[in-house]
Amino acid sequence: MPAKFPSLSQCAALLLSGGAYAALAYATPRPQFGQLLGLFAVALAAYAWLLRSRLPVRWGLAAALAFRLLWLPAQPALSDDVYRFRWDGLLVANGVNPFRFRPDELIANGARRAVPDAARRAALLPELQQLYRQLNSPHYYSVYPPVCQFAFGAAARLFPTSEAGFAACLRAVVLLAEVGTAWLLLALLPVLGWPARRALHYLLHPLVIVELTGNLHFEGVVFGFTLLALWLLSRQKWAASAGALGLGVATKLLPLLVLPLLVRRLGVRRVAAYAAIALGALAVLFGPFLSVDLFENIARSLKLYFRSFEFNASVYYLLRPIGYWLTTYNQIAVIGPALAFLSGLLGLALAWRERRPTLASLPATLLLLLTGYYALATTVHPWYLTLLVGIGVFTRFRYALVWGGLAVLSYAAYRTPAYAENLWLVALEYAGMYAVLAWELARRPAPAP
């Protein structure tokens, strides 16, 4: 059969998308929220039309790659996390453990403790001093697990004095992960009873393109390893699957939440072995960074995350004023850990109450678990939601696509250097997401196509 070509309207939507992404990559500073919102809305509308009009899969895959390649030489304009990536990378490239020293400590003592060699220190310190002024978390220990650190270190070793070269190197890593993700989606969707074209729901979603390829967040790598673990499970290779999940956990800790959902699928004894392999892989990858204070510093970072950080939350923002009313000050140090504990209980409850736990039903349960986790979190950055968009393609739920589209509203906080959130926009984001979620939960489950 001859290859099917896009219609004129689909071609127009593809061109509009490309123009929007080019403008976002090269002409949209983060404080320009109105411009950011308008361009993202154009990309989102084009995305919705391309899915609704059933863009041919091959053309969708080609467009997904082209949209990502548009960003290749661009510096991340919508996130300043890349400066911490480069800071950690420079330390790793110079043999310094990034988990041992806070940036303010290094700058205060001229990096003497970290780099005893005077010649190496003299070459490194000017780069660190310039980066320090751009860091958004100079008083915190690094929170990026070893897979991220290896990537940061390799990029910094290749481009020790070039911000553009460092960003391009990380973007190549993310792109390779996304190519692997595309292959795994096309392979795994039919196995779990869904059409392969659903891969485009993830690969063409504007949030995924902007936050992963554009802003260089490693959730795309995490999703790739998680998919690899599921694909290997579908082929009865549970030991290799455990290793893949370990790599995902060594990129971001979140895939650990998969383990309770495997107990009834694999059995207690096999899950114990599965967890041992995954955690063993994590331990091996952490090996180069082991130190006396490693776990203490990581614990401090996690404590700060749950007890101090707040951004784009939902349930927590409803509870915060109650804390102020009762005590006259912010009770995040109590509310944050309590909500984290509650989300853990929710995960166990979901795992226990599953009626027919199979590999095909795993993504839906995992999606609901992660949704509960983020609903109860004190901090929900937009790129966190790319995992939900990806997992959602294996389910009947569409609310993650909506949430991913509405999450751009959180960028209103960056209109001024004070980073003041507009709670009306946060309310609009969550009202839209919860409305779609409630509607989808209320209707009868549709059979898989």
Buried (B, 14 or more C-beta within 10 A) or exposed (E): EEEEEBEEEBEEBBEBBBBBBBBBBEEBEBEBBEBBBBBBBBBBBBBBBBBEEEBBBEBBBEBBBEBBEBBEEBBBBBBBBBBBBBBBBBBBBBEBBBBBBBBEBBBEEBBEEBBEEEEBBEBBBEBBEEBBEBBEBBEBBBBBBBBBBBBBBBBBBBBBEBBEBBBBBBBEBBBEBBBBBBBBBBBBBEBBEBEEBBBBBBBBBBBBBBBBBBBBBBBBBBBBBBBBBBBBBBEEBBEBBBBBBBBBBBBBBBBBBBBBBBBBBBEEEBBEBBBEBBBEBBEEBBEEBEEEBBEEBBEBBEEBBBBBBBBBBBBBBEBBEEBEEEEEEBBBBEBBBBBBEBBBEBBEEBBEEBEEBEBBBBBBBBBBBBBBBBBBBBBBBBBBBBBBBBBBBBBBBBBBBBBBBBBBBBBBBBBEEEEEBBEEBBBEBBEBBBEBBEEBEEEEEEEEE
